[in-house]
Amino acid sequence: MERVPEPELMDDPAQARAYAEADFSEPHELFVAAFRERLGAPRGPVADLGCGPADVTVRFARAFPEVCIEAVDGAAAMLALARAAVERAGLGRRVHLLRGRIPEAPPGEGLYGTVISNSLLHHLPDPLDLWRTVRRIGAPGAAVFVMDLMRPRDEAEWERLVETYAAGAPPVLRRDFRASLAAAWRPEEVAAQLAATGLGKALRVEALSDRHLAVWGRLPGAGA
């Protein structure tokens, strides 16, 4: 199935709110559990790239109460919802939100002991920007965990996934899920991206479910 890109930012307030109000508990809990199973406890500070409405951010902060997280997103509408979610969770002292777009944000080099990201890769005009940013901001030996959708191999599989996981969703979410699946990358394509940015030996690509893949490992350097 040929890849069809979609917009980088989800900055329409109605679209952002529909996404924030949707029940993504199953894949978001999978994110936290898969991180723990593969990488153990995170080293702080943590960078969360493309945090959206911060549901994964909040779940990660609750699962690992010893870490502080700097969560970054480029969409003002998403960050407004993220701030409300962080406040409701009482995590304002440990979760800090920053508006910015990679590869420029977050600033600094080698600052983070852990770098995480959920459902950002398929939105980026240049996917290599994510891996370059991970290399730039991660400390030597930093834990890296990136989860994203995985593009179906054909249109029949595409339709099956939409009907299985978005049949009862509001029209805007059904439309976005369909578009995101079409914009997602295949594992072999992500592996090529990692090789192109010098991370092919440090990070591995793994299918986590019928619609998700994960990239995980540790950056080269101390403790790797």
C-alpha positions in Angstrom: 0.0 0.0 0.0 1.4 3.3 -1.1 2.1 5.9 1.7 -0.1 9.1 1.7 1.3 11.9 3.9 -1.0 13.9 6.2 -0.6 17.3 7.9 2.1 17.7 10.5 0.0 19.5 13.1 -3.4 18.8 14.6 -4.1 22.4 15.5 -7.9 22.6 14.7 -9.6 22.9 18.2 -12.4 20.5 17.3 -10.0 17.9 15.9 -7.7 18.2 18.9 -10.6 17.9 21.4 -12.1 14.9 19.6 -8.6 13.2 19.8 -8.2 14.1 23.5 -11.7 12.8 24.4 -11.3 9.5 22.6 -10.5 6.3 24.5 -6.9 5.4 23.7 -6.3 3.7 27.0 -5.4 0.3 25.3 -2.6 1.6 23.1 -1.4 4.2 25.6 -1.2 1.6 28.4 0.7 -0.7 25.8 3.2 2.2 25.4 4.0 2.3 29.1 4.0 -1.4 29.5 6.2 -2.0 26.5 8.7 0.6 27.7 8.9 -1.0 31.1 9.3 -4.5 29.7 12.1 -3.5 27.2 14.0 -0.8 29.0 13.1 -1.0 32.7 12.9 2.2 34.7 13.5 5.4 32.8 16.5 7.7 33.5 15.6 11.3 33.9 15.0 13.9 32.7 12.6 12.6 30.1 11.7 14.3 26.8 8.3 13.5 25.3 8.3 14.5 21.6 4.9 15.3 20.1 2.9 14.9 23.3 -0.5 15.9 21.9 -3.0 16.2 24.7 -0.6 14.5 27.1 -2.5 11.3 27.8 0.7 9.2 27.3 2.7 11.8 29.2 0.4 11.6 32.2 0.3 7.8 32.2 4.1 7.6 31.9 4.6 10.1 34.8 2.2 8.1 37.0 4.0 4.8 36.1 7.4 6.2 36.9 7.0 8.8 39.7 10.7 9.4 40.1 11.1 11.2 36.8 10.4 14.7 35.5 9.2 15.1 31.9 9.5 17.9 29.4 6.7 17.4 26.8 6.9 19.1 23.5 4.2 19.7 20.8 3.8 22.2 18.0 0.1 22.6 18.1 -1.4 25.3 20.4 -4.7 23.5 20.5 -3.1 20.3 21.7 -1.0 22.0 24.3 -4.1 23.7 25.8 -5.6 20.3 26.3 -2.3 19.0 27.6 -2.1 21.7 30.3 -5.6 20.9 31.5 -4.7 17.1 31.6 -1.5 17.7 33.6 -3.3 20.0 36.0 -6.1 17.5 36.6 -3.5 14.8 37.3 -1.7 17.0 39.8 1.6 16.6 37.9 2.4 20.3 37.3 5.7 20.0 39.3 7.0 17.0 37.3 5.6 17.6 33.8 6.6 20.8 31.9 5.0 21.6 28.5 6.9 23.4 25.7 5.5 24.6 22.4 7.9 23.8 19.6 8.5 21.7 16.5 11.4 19.3 15.9 14.1 19.4 14.9 14.5 22.8 16.6 12.7 21.9 19.8 13.5 21.0 22.5 16.7 23.1 22.6 20.1 21.8 23.9 22.2 18.7 23.3 22.6 15.6 25.3 20.3 16.7 28.0 17.8 13.8 28.4 18.3 10.4 29.9 15.1 9.1 28.2 13.4 10.1 25.0 9.9 9.0 24.2 7.4 9.7 21.4 4.0 8.4 20.5 2.3 8.9 17.1 4.5 11.7 15.9 6.6 10.0 13.3 3.9 9.6 10.6 3.0 13.3 10.9 6.5 14.6 10.0 7.3 15.9 6.5 10.8 14.5 7.0 10.9 11.4 9.2 14.6 11.7 9.7 14.0 14.9 11.7 12.8 12.7 14.6 15.8 10.5 14.6 18.2 13.4 14.3 16.4 15.1 17.2 16.7 11.9 19.3 20.4 11.8 18.7 20.9 15.5 19.5 19.0 15.7 22.7 19.6 12.2 24.2 22.5 11.7 26.6 25.0 8.9 26.0 23.2 5.7 26.8 19.8 7.3 26.9 16.8 5.1 26.7 14.7 5.6 23.5 11.1 4.4 23.0 9.0 5.5 20.0 5.7 4.1 19.2 3.6 4.8 16.1 1.0 3.4 13.7 2.1 0.9 11.1 0.9 1.2 7.5 -1.2 -1.8 6.3 0.3 -3.8 3.5 -2.9 -3.5 1.3 -6.2 -1.7 1.2 -8.1 -4.8 2.5 -6.0 -4.7 5.7 -6.5 -0.9 5.8 -10.3 -1.3 5.7 -10.2 -4.1 8.3 -8.3 -2.0 10.8 -10.6 1.0 10.4 -13.7 -1.2 10.9 -12.1 -3.0 13.8 -10.8 -0.1 15.8 -12.9 2.9 14.6 -16.3 1.6 13.7 -18.1 3.4 16.4 -15.8 6.5 16.5 -17.0 10.0 15.7 -16.6 10.9 12.0 -13.6 13.1 12.6 -11.7 10.4 14.5 -12.6 7.7 11.9 -11.3 10.0 9.2 -8.1 10.8 11.1 -7.5 7.1 11.9 -7.9 6.2 8.2 -5.5 9.0 7.1 -3.0 8.2 9.8 -2.8 4.6 8.8 -2.1 5.6 5.2 0.6 8.1 6.4 2.3 5.6 8.7 5.6 3.8 7.9 6.4 0.1 7.5 9.0 -1.5 9.9 11.5 -1.9 7.0 11.1 1.8 6.1 11.8 2.8 9.7 14.8 0.6 9.8 16.1 2.4 6.7 15.5 5.7 8.4 17.5 4.6 11.4 20.4 3.4 9.2 20.4 6.7 7.4 20.8 8.6 10.7 23.4 6.3 12.3 21.1 4.6 14.7 20.6 1.3 12.9 22.8 -0.6 15.4 21.5 1.2 18.6 17.8 1.0 18.0 15.6 -1.9 16.8 12.2 -1.9 15.2 9.4 -4.2 16.4 5.8 -4.8 15.5 3.8 -4.4 18.8 0.3 -5.1 17.4 -1.6 -5.4 14.2 -1.4 -1.6 13.8 1.5 -0.4 16.0 5.3 -0.6 15.7 7.9 0.4 18.3 11.5 1.6 18.0 13.5 1.1 21.1 17.0 0.8 22.5 19.7 2.9 24.0 21.9 5.6 22.3 25.6 4.8 22.0 27.7 5.9 24.9 28.0 5.4 28.6 25.7 2.7 30.0 24.6 1.6 26.5 
